[in-house]
Each structure stands twice: as C-alpha cells, then as structure tokens.
Amino acid sequence: MFVAKHNLAFLMSDQANKLCPKMFLDSEIAKQFSCGRTKTTAVVKQALAIQFPSKIMSVASNSFFSMLMDESND
C-alpha cells in the first residue's frame, strides 16, 4: 500500500480515495474504488503488519521515532 510504503498519514487515504476516479476517468473500477482511512488502517495493521514483521522490526530499529504514552488511570 502506498500509504504504508511512504510512511504517510492514514488520513491521506480519504483524499486519495477521491483522486482515483479523477485520474482514471474511463475506468469503472476506479469509479468504484473505496479505501479511506478506516479501511487503510485495518489493512495495514491487520494484514500487512502480520505479513512483514521482520521488515517492520528492521525499519523500527534503524529509524528515529517518538512514542506518546498516556499514563492516566481513567
């Protein structure tokens, strides 16, 4: 998936969803394309992440990133 490969926000999927029918005007498949942020998030977290754990670990161990943790007891 383009969003995961290029480390883009899942929110971008909502805009890409609108772009496909405009890019491929004569395509019925593009007109019916639907993969917004909710579906993209599910595909990345529940399908791609399961298939590529070693690649994910390699990228995570060789990249700088931040983690935000909520330690509230609510």
N, CA and C of each residue as an Amber inpcrd file, in Angstrom:
protein
   222
   0.8370000  -1.1760000   0.0000000   0.0000000   0.0000000   0.0000000
   0.8880000   1.2480000   0.0000000   0.5010000   2.1980000  -0.7980000
   1.2500000   3.4410000  -0.9740000   1.4220000   4.1920000   0.3410000
   0.3680000   4.2400000   1.1370000   0.3990000   4.9890000   2.4000000
   1.4330000   4.3910000   3.3480000   1.4500000   3.0880000   3.4850000
   2.4000000   2.4320000   4.3830000   3.8260000   2.5170000   3.8460000
   3.9890000   2.2890000   2.5570000   5.3260000   2.2940000   1.9590000
   6.0060000   3.6470000   2.0960000   5.2450000   4.7160000   1.9820000
   5.8170000   6.0590000   2.0220000   5.6260000   6.7530000   3.3680000
   5.1920000   5.9820000   4.3800000   5.0530000   6.4930000   5.7420000
   4.1570000   7.7360000   5.7950000   3.0120000   7.6480000   5.1390000
   2.0570000   8.7520000   5.1040000   0.9650000   8.5420000   6.1420000
   0.3040000   9.6050000   6.5000000  -0.8000000   9.5240000   7.4550000
  -1.9740000   8.7800000   6.8200000  -2.6660000   7.9880000   7.6260000
  -3.8350000   7.2650000   7.1280000  -4.9080000   8.2260000   6.6220000
  -4.9310000   9.4160000   7.1690000  -5.9060000  10.4260000   6.7570000
  -5.7650000  10.7590000   5.2680000  -4.5710000  10.5930000   4.7280000
  -4.3630000  10.8690000   3.3090000  -5.1890000   9.9450000   2.4230000
  -5.5320000   8.7870000   2.9320000  -6.3290000   7.8350000   2.1590000
  -7.6790000   8.4100000   1.7660000  -8.2420000   9.2460000   2.6110000
  -9.5290000   9.8630000   2.2790000  -9.4150000  10.7070000   1.0170000
  -8.2990000  11.4080000   0.8640000  -8.1010000  12.2440000  -0.3170000
  -7.7340000  11.4010000  -1.5370000  -6.9120000  10.3870000  -1.3460000
  -6.5420000   9.5030000  -2.4530000  -7.7690000   8.7700000  -2.9810000
  -8.6930000   8.4810000  -2.0940000  -9.9420000   7.8240000  -2.4590000
 -10.7100000   8.6550000  -3.4900000 -10.6480000   9.9600000  -3.3590000
 -11.3280000  10.8680000  -4.2930000 -10.5230000  11.0580000  -5.5760000
  -9.2160000  10.8430000  -5.4890000  -8.3300000  11.0960000  -6.6140000
  -8.4090000  10.0160000  -7.6970000  -8.5560000   8.7710000  -7.3060000
  -8.5420000   7.6610000  -8.2750000  -9.5710000   7.8160000  -9.3970000
 -10.8290000   8.1070000  -9.0990000 -11.7950000   8.2680000 -10.1980000
 -11.4610000   9.4360000 -11.1270000 -10.8010000  10.4470000 -10.6030000
 -10.4310000  11.6060000 -11.4260000  -9.2180000  11.3060000 -12.3080000
  -8.3430000  10.4290000 -11.8430000  -7.1580000  10.0730000 -12.6250000
  -7.4940000   9.1080000 -13.7550000  -8.4350000   8.2200000 -13.4990000
  -8.7810000   7.1760000 -14.4640000 -10.2480000   7.3240000 -14.8540000
 -10.5270000   8.3150000 -15.6630000 -11.9010000   8.6870000 -16.0000000
 -12.6850000   7.5790000 -16.6890000 -12.0190000   6.7510000 -17.4760000
 -12.7240000   5.7160000 -18.2310000 -12.7820000   4.3710000 -17.5030000
 -12.3470000   4.3150000 -16.2650000 -12.2910000   3.0530000 -15.5260000
 -13.4600000   2.9040000 -14.5590000 -14.2250000   1.8440000 -14.7590000
 -15.3240000   1.5370000 -13.8350000 -14.7740000   1.1010000 -12.4780000
 -13.6420000   0.4400000 -12.4910000 -13.0190000   0.0040000 -11.2330000
 -12.6180000   1.2150000 -10.4000000 -12.0120000   2.2020000 -11.0320000
 -11.6020000   3.4150000 -10.3140000 -12.8090000   4.1640000  -9.7640000
 -13.9080000   4.1500000 -10.5090000 -15.1220000   4.8300000 -10.0360000
 -15.6750000   4.1680000  -8.7810000 -15.4610000   2.8620000  -8.6570000
 -15.9820000   2.1230000  -7.5050000 -14.9470000   1.9570000  -6.3910000
 -13.7360000   2.4530000  -6.6160000 -12.6600000   2.3140000  -5.6270000
 -13.0540000   2.9850000  -4.3200000 -12.8580000   2.2660000  -3.2330000
 -13.1910000   2.8000000  -1.9180000 -12.2140000   2.2410000  -0.8870000
 -11.3290000   3.0880000  -0.4190000 -10.3690000   2.6700000   0.6040000
  -9.9350000   3.9100000   1.3770000 -10.7900000   4.3750000   2.2540000
 -10.4990000   5.5480000   3.0670000  -9.6250000   5.1920000   4.2500000
  -9.5460000   6.0990000   5.2020000  -8.6170000   5.9060000   6.3250000
  -8.9700000   4.7000000   7.1870000 -10.2500000   4.4100000   7.3680000
 -10.6370000   3.2780000   8.2210000 -10.2050000   1.9520000   7.6020000
 -10.5000000   1.7720000   6.3260000 -10.1260000   0.5310000   5.6500000
  -8.6080000   0.4280000   5.5000000  -7.9540000   1.5330000   5.1810000
  -6.4960000   1.5350000   5.0470000  -5.8280000   1.1620000   6.3670000
  -6.3160000   1.7270000   7.4590000  -5.7760000   1.4050000   8.7820000
  -5.9270000  -0.0790000   9.0730000  -7.0890000  -0.6320000   8.7850000
  -7.3320000  -2.0540000   9.0300000  -6.4140000  -2.9280000   8.1810000
  -6.2520000  -2.5910000   6.9180000  -5.3900000  -3.3830000   6.0300000
  -3.9430000  -3.3480000   6.5140000  -3.4560000  -2.1730000   6.8590000
  -2.0590000  -2.0480000   7.2950000  -1.8340000  -2.7610000   8.6210000
  -2.7100000  -2.5350000   9.5810000  -2.4960000  -3.0990000  10.9210000
  -2.8410000  -4.5770000  11.0170000  -3.8310000  -5.0320000  10.2690000
  -4.2880000  -6.4130000  10.4240000  -3.8150000  -7.3480000   9.3210000
  -3.3140000  -6.8170000   8.2350000  -2.8630000  -7.6860000   7.1470000
  -1.3790000  -7.4960000   6.8530000  -0.9840000  -6.2940000   6.5100000
   0.4120000  -6.0610000   6.1420000   1.3590000  -6.2510000   7.3170000
   0.9860000  -5.7810000   8.4850000   1.8580000  -5.9020000   9.6590000
   2.1010000  -7.3630000  10.0260000   1.1280000  -8.2030000   9.8080000
   1.2710000  -9.6320000  10.1080000   2.2010000 -10.3050000   9.0970000
   2.1630000  -9.8540000   7.8600000   2.9550000 -10.4700000   6.7960000
   4.4200000 -10.0410000   6.7950000   4.7180000  -8.8700000   7.3590000
   6.0650000  -8.3300000   7.2600000   6.6850000  -7.9620000   8.6110000
   6.6550000  -8.8380000   9.6150000   7.1940000  -8.4540000  10.9310000
   8.6960000  -8.1710000  10.9140000   9.4770000  -8.9260000  10.1540000
  10.9280000  -8.6870000  10.1450000  11.2580000  -7.3540000   9.4830000
  10.5490000  -7.0030000   8.4320000  10.7660000  -5.7180000   7.7610000
  10.3820000  -4.5730000   8.6910000   9.2770000  -4.7190000   9.3970000
   8.8290000  -3.6810000  10.3270000   9.8540000  -3.5020000  11.4410000
  10.3610000  -4.5990000  11.9840000  11.3600000  -4.5260000  13.0480000
  12.6500000  -3.8780000  12.5430000  13.0340000  -4.1810000  11.3280000
  14.2440000  -3.5950000  10.7540000  14.1010000  -2.0870000  10.5920000
  12.9760000  -1.6560000  10.0640000  12.7390000  -0.2200000   9.8870000
  12.6830000   0.4780000  11.2390000  11.9910000  -0.1210000  12.2010000
  11.8500000   0.4910000  13.5230000  13.1910000   0.5760000  14.2480000
  14.0300000  -0.4240000  14.0920000  15.3070000  -0.4180000  14.8080000
  16.3520000   0.4830000  14.1480000  16.1440000   0.8490000  12.8980000
  17.1070000   1.6960000  12.1900000  16.5850000   3.0990000  11.9130000
  15.4920000   3.4840000  12.5510000  14.8900000   4.8000000  12.3200000
  14.6370000   5.4940000  13.6470000  14.6340000   6.7980000  13.6030000
  14.2530000   7.5670000  14.7770000  12.7380000   7.7290000  14.7820000
  12.1380000   7.5650000  15.9330000  10.7020000   7.7750000  16.0550000
  10.3820000   8.1520000  17.4850000   9.2090000   8.6950000  17.6820000
   8.7600000   9.0970000  19.0170000   7.5520000   8.2730000  19.4110000
   7.4030000   8.0660000  20.7030000   6.2250000   7.3730000  21.2210000
   5.5610000   8.2650000  22.2510000   4.2800000   8.3450000  22.1810000
   3.4960000   9.1000000  23.1460000   2.6970000   8.0980000  23.9570000
   2.8370000   8.1620000  25.2750000   2.1280000   7.2210000  26.1380000
   1.2240000   7.9910000  27.0850000   0.0100000   7.5440000  27.1690000
  -0.9590000   8.1370000  28.0770000  -0.9830000   7.2780000  29.3360000
  -0.5070000   7.8250000  30.4320000  -0.4270000   7.0580000  31.6700000
  -1.5240000   7.4180000  32.6540000  -2.6080000   7.9480000  32.1360000
  -3.7100000   8.2840000  33.0370000  -4.3860000   7.0070000  33.5210000
  -5.0080000   7.0750000  34.6490000  -5.6660000   5.9130000  35.2400000
  -7.1780000   5.9750000  35.1060000  -7.6500000   6.6620000  34.1100000
  -9.0990000   6.7900000  33.9230000  -9.7190000   5.4990000  33.4940000
